Amino acid sequence: MKKYLFMMLALVAAVLISCNENPYMPAPGDTSLVPDSMPTVADPDPSPDPVGLVLPAGTINVYEAVKIAKALASGAITKDTYYIKGWIRNFDEKARANSKPDWETSFAKYGNDYVHLSARQDGLGTKDFYCYRLLGKGGAKLPNHDVLQIGDFIVVKCKITNYNGTYESSGTCSTEISTNDAFNEAFPPFPGCPEPGPGEISVNRAVEISDSIGTGKTTSETYKIRAVVTSVQDETITSYGNLTFNISSDGDKSATCYRLKGKGGQNFTDLNQLVFGDTILVEAKIQNYNGTCEPVQGNVIESTNPNYNAHFNPAQ
């Protein structure tokens, strides 16, 4: 009886196997169906830079930025800040749609956008770099939608992260160079800044201090920072009389002065008291806010702005 059952089971197995195709058996050495050895389609070479632009030393293209991000563990962020060049392929409509309360309101408030960069002017490369909440020059707000357009060649400045497999910017991501005429009209060239005097430091030194203390930390010491205003983030003067604005000493490294007041802790009363191009002296502590250098808990104690001096130094 057992012999009979064994023969029946063998017969059923044979029928079942015959009803299916025989599995493909590759010849010795044939690895064409092994995923890791399948040929990959190489991205076309990056498009040449537009003629006449002078890019910062060490600027990398989108492919190089993606390679750096890909080598990072998920969630890791580069220590270095990079200049990354490319063409605006498209805007992230999903991120725009998820903005709260809505994207237009967020844009007016924060002045940033969600941009995918391509190494190719024609957008044919399969890889892109995601500029998350991209700002204007020096971290200033984007004033309107005209300053960023699909097809623009831009150079962004940021740290790089691997965000769950998305290769993107981390912290402040600013647009430092663009072929867009509206962008260049909104963000004129850096006017230059005097050297720091005795007991003063530059923005570059402030950035070094910020990097050295680590994210989320604030110095106990107060510093005097000689700089030039590159943009003012606030659109109106609040009842607190403070302002948030961006400064630089060389047109490259920048810092965001967060809610500072005027001389002696007095309130700012008009936006014309702090404008682009003013040479100022800031006295403040230095904070590292997610990798961004922020002078905080301080005041603007000197300025070349005549409106500033009329208000804060009326006797002069």
Buried (B, 14 or more C-beta within 10 A) or exposed (E): EEEEEEEEEEEEEEEEEEEEEEEEEEEEEEEEEEEEEEEEEEBEEBBEBEEEEEEEEEBBBBBBBBBBBEEBEEEBBBEEBBBBBBBBBEBBEEBBEEBEEEBEEBBEEBBBBBBBBBBBBEBEBEBBBBBBBBBBBBBBBBBEEEBBBEEBBBBBBBBBBBBEEEBBBBBBBBBBBBBBEBBBEBBEEBEEBBEBEEEBBBBBBBBBBBBEBEBEEBBEEEBBBBBBBBBBBBEEBEEEBBBBBBBBBBBBBBBBBBBBBBBEEEBBEEBEBBBBBBBBBBBBBBBBBEBBBBBBBBBBBBBBBEBBBEBBEEEE
